[in-house]
């Protein structure tokens, strides 16, 4: 007789519930908040962005319901998916914070109809495959979101946007964050301990089976603990090789933003960069110019050496102010483009911001590359910024999307996200980008198909198909 094995991920608490309607999978949002808090907050608010709720709690619940409806329309399950949901005081300061967190409450292996034996699956997916509830009476996903974001001391009082139309401005779009976190709960997650390389009970999840290390040439499910630990910081070399995601990535992702240094000879090569989400996008034809350093180096105040910057590509250090401020100051000084050099080790990360008045392109480079460019400015440094049509942004030469494994391990971010080099930005990157639409789940859906989810029996059009406009 087969022995079904269930492992605990998070213990859940259950209370009142609402359900996803007109769906191929029904996500049930179970309210676990205390009276007067979270979903039960009776603070009177005005309707916003298509959200008709008149209390803060009702608006929050409406956004959760919309996220549940979007996911429910895209995947198929005869078993209800219960989500233990609520708001809590999560880590947050004036400059950094946790927006939300979610995961499957259990992982399961060796259940009825399991595609493979001794492989872990998130319980909601295991239920869908088995055709029955393997965790009767308990939640399948636990999700918590930061109530402190609506207070002045968290991220400078940024606040949640509770509208359903994507017009979040400078606020954090709760709907997008919800779609991201529910994606983790449905299966965009694995079972490897990033500090030891060990898998849960030494068995892989369906996720690890599609994590391919290009250097080792094998999947994480085939590696030793030591090999996985090494691979967890093998920057740009770990990809997702599932068939559905790879095929979709080639259609969805843009040509790769690139930087070539044409002179001096000591710097001539193609550099790894991050492209900005604001300002004009690079073109295949590209932009070529001479690089000049800004004064001040961080570009956070008006640039004082405009004579050296006008008509050139400004080199600016990262830090001390938003990336949009640096780019706008360079634009006002007459620069034709901006290269922002990271001031810490590792990859550049997301190049985010919002400013509709910016009319020049900007890119980010690593600390090492930025220092090399700056050191060579005593001679003419000529750079070309362009889109490389032979490579898609965020994927390897075979079109496999890269996973986020920066050279310095980042707990909670490394391994189980898409890489930040993707363009357009993807829902399952480690940071929520400002340009993500409020109703699409992009390649996340294809990843779920790769690990075993079935598509909706009556697919809903317009939610995820095709490329976003730019």
Protein Blocks (a to p, Z undefined) as FASTA:
>chain_A
ZZdddddfbdcddddddddehifbdcddddfbdehiajllcbdcddeehiabfbfklmmm
mmmmmmmmmmmmmpccfbdcddddddddddddfkbccfbdcddfbdcehiehiabghiac
dfklmmmmnopafbghiafbdcdddfklmpmklghhnopafbfnopnojaccfklmmmmm
mmmmnopacfbdfknopaehhiacfklmmmccfklopafklpcfklmmmmmmmghiaccf
bfklmmmmmmmpccddddddfbdfklgccddddddfedjdddfkopaddddddddfklpa
ccfklmlmgopacdddeehiafklmmmmmmmnopabdcdddfbecjebjaedddfkbcbd
cddddfklmmmmmmmmmpccdddddddfkbcehiafkopacddddfbdcehkgopaccfk
bccddfkbcbdcfklcfkbgkjmmmmmmmnopacdfbdcehklgcjddZZ
